[in-house]
Amino acid sequence: MTIHRVEDSPQIDTTSLNDQPNFGTIPGLVWAFRIHGDGTAEPLFADKPIENHFEGWVWIHLDLASTLATQWLAASGLPKAGIATMLSRDRHQQLHATGSFIHGVIADLERDLGGVRDCIGHLRFVMTDRYLVSGRHRHLSAVEAARIAIESGTHRLPHAASLLELIVEQVADGIDQVADSMADELDGIENQIAEGSGPERSKLARLRRGTVQMHRQLSGLRAIFHRLERRCSEDLKPGLQLAASRLAQRLDELDHSVLELRERGGRLQEEMSIMMAEETNRHLYVLTTLTTLLLPATLVTGVFGMNTKALPLTETDSGFLIAMGLVFGASVAVYLLMRRIGVFRL
């Protein structure tokens, strides 16, 4: 979870970025938008060339699982440091900022046809005031939500930084929705514990694992935006200046809620462990009581089962009945003794 200024990272390419890279026809293109000066978006065809000179700026989103897309990136003319970030397999959230471009990696929840999953994917991007080129290896929830918001016209994007802000806000919204769902499930588990019924341990373990995962994701995002707020915002071009303070505050509040869920899940797990221990103790109590009651009867049957001479009652016609009476009487005697000393009561 790192963020660097160009003074801290001399390896970053700080060449002038006034020249537009050669876009053309982009293989592995998922979607593209041209954003006009008034913030309105125009979708571009994925199978047609993208003009190199245009009014406004563009958002280009790539499928990095495509070999052709990575080959295009390597020869695209984007800043070398940004290309390295796009092509890397680094899974740490990071944000590298210079005065003329920003590149980094942001964690996001994956999605499939069934909706948002609890798996973490990563969005990689490089951004100047003229374009934002992003890419992912798997379908991501927040990026898809940002695309839908742009297509519906509910969000106008005056500059490229506003798109990155929108994506981060969608990441926060997605985590917020998942957290609300987890809170509802924890409510159900808490009700089950209060009623004395035992909920599924695997369900609670899954919820706790989800809160830990979300906290890690949020703590990484919080760190990079707090650092951006402290160190780099004044060095960026106006079109690249992010609302780092506002985003960091939103992420702080959300992370606080997730931590509360994690602590709540821990308390519920402790209560569940206590319930299970009490249930185990009850079972052991019953088992011990039965063993104690049957022990004298077992002793009697063991004695009469010995294959020795002069065994009593072997020549008596009613020997079996007498032996059974001894078995029963021994158990009753132990039972009465246990009641007298207060081991259990009827």
C-alpha positions as CSV (number, residue, x, y, z in Angstrom):
1,M,0.0,0.0,0.0
2,T,2.3,2.7,-1.3
3,I,2.1,6.1,-2.7
4,H,5.1,8.0,-4.2
5,R,6.0,11.3,-5.5
6,V,8.3,11.7,-8.4
7,E,11.0,13.0,-6.0
8,D,10.8,9.7,-4.1
9,S,10.9,7.5,-7.2
10,P,13.5,8.6,-9.7
11,Q,12.8,5.6,-11.8
12,I,9.4,6.9,-12.8
13,D,9.3,8.3,-16.4
14,T,8.6,12.0,-16.2
15,T,8.8,12.8,-19.8
16,S,6.4,15.3,-21.2
17,L,3.0,13.8,-21.8
18,N,1.5,16.5,-24.0
19,D,1.8,14.2,-27.0
20,Q,-1.2,11.9,-27.2
21,P,-0.3,8.1,-27.4
22,N,-1.2,6.2,-30.5
23,F,-4.6,4.6,-29.6
24,G,-6.0,3.4,-32.9
25,T,-7.8,0.0,-32.8
26,I,-7.2,-1.5,-29.4
27,P,-7.3,-5.3,-29.0
28,G,-8.8,-6.5,-25.7
29,L,-10.8,-3.4,-25.3
30,V,-13.8,-3.9,-23.0
31,W,-15.3,-0.4,-23.4
32,A,-14.3,3.1,-24.1
33,F,-15.9,6.5,-23.6
34,R,-15.1,10.0,-24.9
35,I,-15.9,12.6,-22.2
36,H,-16.7,16.0,-23.6
37,G,-15.9,19.3,-22.0
38,D,-19.3,19.6,-20.3
39,G,-18.8,16.2,-18.6
40,T,-21.1,14.2,-20.8
41,A,-20.0,10.8,-22.0
42,E,-20.1,9.3,-25.5
43,P,-19.5,5.6,-25.8
44,L,-17.0,4.5,-28.5
45,F,-17.1,1.3,-30.5
46,A,-14.7,-1.4,-29.3
47,D,-14.0,-2.6,-32.9
48,K,-13.2,0.8,-34.4
49,P,-10.1,3.0,-34.1
50,I,-10.0,5.7,-31.4
51,E,-8.9,9.0,-32.6
52,N,-5.6,10.4,-31.2
53,H,-6.8,14.0,-31.3
54,F,-10.1,14.8,-29.8
55,E,-11.9,17.3,-27.6
56,G,-12.1,16.4,-23.9
57,W,-10.6,13.1,-22.7
58,V,-11.2,9.4,-22.9
59,W,-11.6,6.4,-20.7
60,I,-10.2,3.1,-22.1
61,H,-10.9,-0.1,-20.2
62,L,-8.9,-3.2,-21.1
63,D,-9.1,-6.9,-20.4
64,L,-5.6,-7.6,-19.2
65,A,-6.1,-11.3,-19.5
66,S,-5.8,-10.8,-23.2
67,T,-2.3,-11.2,-24.6
68,L,-3.1,-8.9,-27.4
69,A,-4.1,-6.2,-25.0
70,T,-0.8,-6.5,-23.1
71,Q,1.1,-6.3,-26.3
72,W,-0.8,-3.2,-27.3
73,L,0.0,-1.6,-23.9
74,A,3.7,-2.3,-24.3
75,A,3.7,-0.4,-27.6
76,S,1.1,2.2,-26.8
77,G,3.3,5.2,-25.9
78,L,1.8,5.5,-22.4
79,P,4.3,6.5,-19.6
80,K,6.7,3.7,-19.0
81,A,6.0,3.6,-15.3
82,G,2.3,3.4,-16.0
83,I,2.8,0.6,-18.4
84,A,4.9,-1.3,-15.8
85,T,2.1,-0.9,-13.3
86,M,-0.6,-2.1,-15.8
87,L,1.5,-5.2,-16.7
88,S,2.6,-6.1,-13.2
89,R,1.0,-8.8,-11.1
90,D,1.5,-6.8,-7.9
91,R,-1.5,-7.2,-5.6
92,H,-0.7,-4.4,-3.2
93,Q,-2.8,-1.3,-3.4
94,Q,-0.7,1.6,-4.5
95,L,-0.9,5.1,-6.0
96,H,2.1,6.7,-7.7
97,A,1.7,10.4,-8.5
98,T,3.8,12.9,-10.5
99,G,2.8,16.4,-11.7
100,S,1.7,15.1,-15.0
101,F,0.3,11.6,-14.5
102,I,-1.0,9.1,-11.9
103,H,-0.8,5.3,-12.0
104,G,-1.6,2.6,-9.4
105,V,-3.6,-0.4,-8.3
106,I,-6.9,-0.4,-6.5
107,A,-8.6,-3.4,-5.0
108,D,-12.2,-4.1,-5.9
109,L,-14.8,-6.9,-5.3
110,E,-15.2,-9.3,-8.2
111,R,-18.5,-10.0,-9.8
112,D,-20.0,-12.7,-12.1
113,L,-23.4,-13.4,-13.6
114,G,-24.8,-14.1,-10.1
115,G,-23.7,-10.7,-8.7
116,V,-21.0,-9.4,-6.4
117,R,-18.6,-12.1,-5.1
118,D,-16.6,-12.0,-1.9
119,C,-13.3,-12.3,-3.9
120,I,-10.9,-9.4,-4.3
121,G,-9.7,-8.3,-7.7
122,H,-7.5,-5.5,-8.7
123,L,-8.0,-2.5,-11.1
124,R,-4.8,-1.2,-12.6
125,F,-4.7,2.3,-14.3
126,V,-2.6,5.1,-15.6
127,M,-4.2,8.6,-15.9
128,T,-3.3,11.9,-17.3
129,D,-5.5,14.9,-17.9
130,R,-6.3,13.6,-21.4
131,Y,-7.1,9.9,-20.7
132,L,-7.6,7.2,-18.1
133,V,-6.5,3.8,-19.3
134,S,-7.6,1.0,-16.9
135,G,-7.5,-2.7,-16.9
136,R,-8.5,-5.8,-15.0
137,H,-8.0,-9.6,-15.2
138,R,-11.5,-10.5,-13.9
139,H,-14.8,-8.7,-13.9
140,L,-14.9,-6.0,-11.2
141,S,-18.0,-4.6,-9.4
142,A,-17.1,-1.0,-8.9
143,V,-15.8,-0.5,-12.5
144,E,-19.0,-1.9,-13.9
145,A,-21.1,0.3,-11.6
146,A,-19.1,3.3,-12.8
147,R,-19.8,2.4,-16.4
148,I,-23.5,2.1,-15.7
149,A,-23.5,5.4,-14.0
150,I,-21.8,7.1,-16.9
151,E,-24.1,5.5,-19.5
152,S,-27.2,6.5,-17.6
153,G,-26.1,10.1,-17.4
154,T,-26.4,10.4,-13.6
155,H,-22.7,11.4,-13.3
156,R,-20.9,14.1,-15.3
157,L,-17.1,13.9,-15.3
158,P,-15.4,17.2,-15.9
159,H,-11.9,15.7,-15.8
160,A,-10.2,12.4,-15.5
161,A,-9.7,12.6,-11.8
162,S,-13.5,12.7,-11.3
163,L,-13.7,9.3,-13.0
164,L,-11.2,7.8,-10.5
165,E,-13.1,9.4,-7.7
166,L,-16.3,7.8,-9.0
167,I,-14.7,4.4,-9.2
168,V,-13.4,4.7,-5.6
169,E,-16.9,5.8,-4.4
170,Q,-18.4,2.8,-6.2
171,V,-15.8,0.6,-4.4
172,A,-17.0,2.1,-1.1
173,D,-20.6,1.7,-2.0
174,G,-20.1,-2.0,-2.9
175,I,-18.4,-2.7,0.4
176,D,-21.1,-0.7,2.2
177,Q,-23.8,-3.0,0.6
178,V,-21.9,-6.1,1.5
179,A,-21.5,-4.8,5.1
180,D,-25.2,-4.2,5.4
181,S,-25.9,-7.7,4.2
182,M,-23.4,-9.1,6.8
183,A,-25.0,-7.0,9.5
184,D,-28.4,-8.6,8.7
185,E,-26.9,-12.1,8.8
186,L,-25.3,-11.3,12.2
187,D,-28.7,-10.1,13.5
188,G,-30.1,-13.5,12.6
189,I,-27.3,-15.3,14.3
190,E,-27.7,-13.1,17.4
191,N,-31.4,-13.9,17.5
192,Q,-30.6,-17.6,17.3
193,I,-28.1,-17.4,20.1
194,A,-30.6,-15.4,22.2
195,E,-33.2,-18.1,21.6
196,G,-30.8,-20.8,22.7
197,S,-30.6,-22.5,19.3
198,G,-27.2,-23.2,17.8
199,P,-26.5,-21.4,14.5
200,E,-24.1,-22.7,11.9
201,R,-20.5,-22.1,12.9
202,S,-19.4,-22.1,9.3
203,K,-21.8,-19.2,8.5
204,L,-20.3,-17.1,11.3
205,A,-16.8,-18.0,10.3
206,R,-17.5,-16.9,6.7
207,L,-18.9,-13.6,7.9
208,R,-15.9,-13.0,10.1
209,R,-13.5,-13.8,7.2
210,G,-15.5,-11.4,5.0
211,T,-15.1,-8.6,7.5
212,V,-11.3,-9.2,7.8
213,Q,-11.0,-9.2,4.0
214,M,-13.0,-5.9,3.7
215,H,-10.9,-4.3,6.4
216,R,-7.7,-5.1,4.6
217,Q,-9.1,-3.6,1.4
218,L,-10.3,-0.5,3.1
219,S,-7.2,0.0,5.1
220,G,-5.1,0.0,1.9
221,L,-7.4,2.5,0.2
222,R,-7.4,4.7,3.3
223,A,-3.6,4.7,3.5
224,I,-3.0,5.7,-0.1
225,F,-5.5,8.6,-0.1
226,H,-4.3,9.9,3.3
227,R,-0.8,10.0,1.9
228,L,-2.0,11.6,-1.3
229,E,-3.8,14.2,0.8
230,R,-0.6,15.0,2.9
231,R,2.1,14.8,0.2
232,C,1.1,15.0,-3.4
233,S,-2.1,16.9,-4.1
234,E,-0.4,20.3,-4.5
235,D,2.0,18.8,-7.2
236,L,-0.7,17.6,-9.6
237,K,-2.2,19.3,-12.6
238,P,-5.7,20.7,-11.9
239,G,-7.2,17.9,-14.0
240,L,-5.5,15.3,-11.9
241,Q,-6.3,16.7,-8.4
242,L,-8.3,14.1,-6.5
243,A,-10.7,14.9,-3.7
244,A,-8.4,12.9,-1.4
245,S,-9.7,14.4,1.8
246,R,-13.3,13.6,1.0
247,L,-12.5,10.0,-0.2
248,A,-10.3,9.3,2.8
249,Q,-13.1,10.5,5.2
250,R,-15.6,8.2,3.5
251,L,-13.3,5.3,3.7
252,D,-12.5,6.0,7.3
253,E,-16.2,5.9,8.3
254,L,-16.8,2.7,6.3
255,D,-13.7,1.0,7.8
256,H,-15.0,1.9,11.3
257,S,-18.3,0.2,10.5
258,V,-16.5,-2.9,9.2
259,L,-14.4,-3.1,12.3
260,E,-17.5,-2.9,14.4
261,L,-18.9,-5.8,12.4
262,R,-15.7,-7.8,12.9
263,E,-15.8,-7.2,16.7
264,R,-19.5,-8.1,16.8
265,G,-18.8,-11.3,15.0
266,G,-16.0,-12.1,17.4
267,R,-18.3,-11.6,20.4
268,L,-21.0,-13.8,18.8
269,Q,-18.4,-16.5,18.2
270,E,-17.4,-16.3,21.8
271,E,-21.0,-16.7,22.9
272,M,-21.4,-19.6,20.5
273,S,-18.3,-21.3,21.9
274,I,-19.7,-20.9,25.5
275,M,-23.0,-22.4,24.3
276,M,-21.2,-25.3,22.7
277,A,-19.1,-25.8,25.9
278,E,-22.2,-25.8,28.0
279,E,-23.9,-28.3,25.7
280,T,-20.8,-30.5,25.8
281,N,-20.8,-30.4,29.6
282,R,-24.4,-31.4,29.7
283,H,-23.7,-34.4,27.5
284,L,-20.7,-35.4,29.6
285,Y,-22.8,-35.1,32.7
286,V,-25.5,-37.4,31.4
287,L,-22.8,-39.8,30.1
288,T,-21.0,-39.8,33.5
289,T,-24.3,-40.4,35.4
290,L,-25.3,-43.3,33.2
291,T,-21.8,-44.8,33.6
292,T,-21.9,-44.4,37.4
293,L,-25.4,-46.1,37.5
294,L,-24.4,-49.0,35.4
295,L,-21.0,-49.6,37.0
296,P,-22.3,-51.7,40.0
297,A,-24.5,-53.7,37.6
298,T,-21.5,-54.3,35.4
299,L,-19.6,-55.5,38.5
300,V,-22.3,-58.0,39.4
301,T,-22.5,-59.4,35.9
302,G,-18.8,-59.6,35.8
303,V,-18.7,-61.6,38.9
304,F,-21.3,-64.1,37.7
305,G,-19.6,-64.3,34.4
306,M,-16.4,-65.7,35.9
307,N,-15.7,-69.3,34.9
308,T,-14.6,-70.6,38.3
309,K,-15.8,-73.4,40.7
310,A,-18.0,-72.7,43.6
311,L,-19.7,-69.8,41.9
312,P,-22.9,-69.0,43.9
313,L,-26.4,-69.6,42.6
314,T,-25.1,-71.9,39.8
315,E,-27.1,-74.8,41.3
316,T,-30.1,-72.8,42.3
317,D,-33.3,-72.9,40.2
318,S,-34.0,-69.2,40.6
319,G,-30.3,-68.2,40.4
320,F,-30.9,-66.1,37.3
321,L,-33.7,-64.1,38.9
322,I,-31.6,-63.5,42.0
323,A,-28.7,-62.3,39.9
324,M,-30.9,-59.9,37.9
325,G,-32.3,-58.6,41.2
326,L,-28.7,-58.0,42.4
327,V,-28.0,-56.1,39.2
328,F,-31.1,-53.9,39.5
329,G,-30.7,-53.4,43.2
330,A,-27.0,-52.3,42.9
331,S,-28.0,-49.6,40.3
332,V,-30.9,-48.4,42.5
333,A,-28.6,-48.3,45.6
334,V,-26.1,-46.1,43.7
335,Y,-28.9,-43.9,42.4
336,L,-30.3,-43.3,45.9
337,L,-26.8,-42.6,47.1
338,M,-26.2,-40.0,44.4
339,R,-29.6,-38.3,45.1
340,R,-28.7,-38.2,48.8
341,I,-25.4,-36.4,48.2
342,G,-27.1,-34.0,45.7
343,V,-25.5,-35.1,42.5
344,F,-28.8,-34.8,40.8
345,R,-32.4,-34.3,41.7
346,L,-35.7,-35.5,40.1
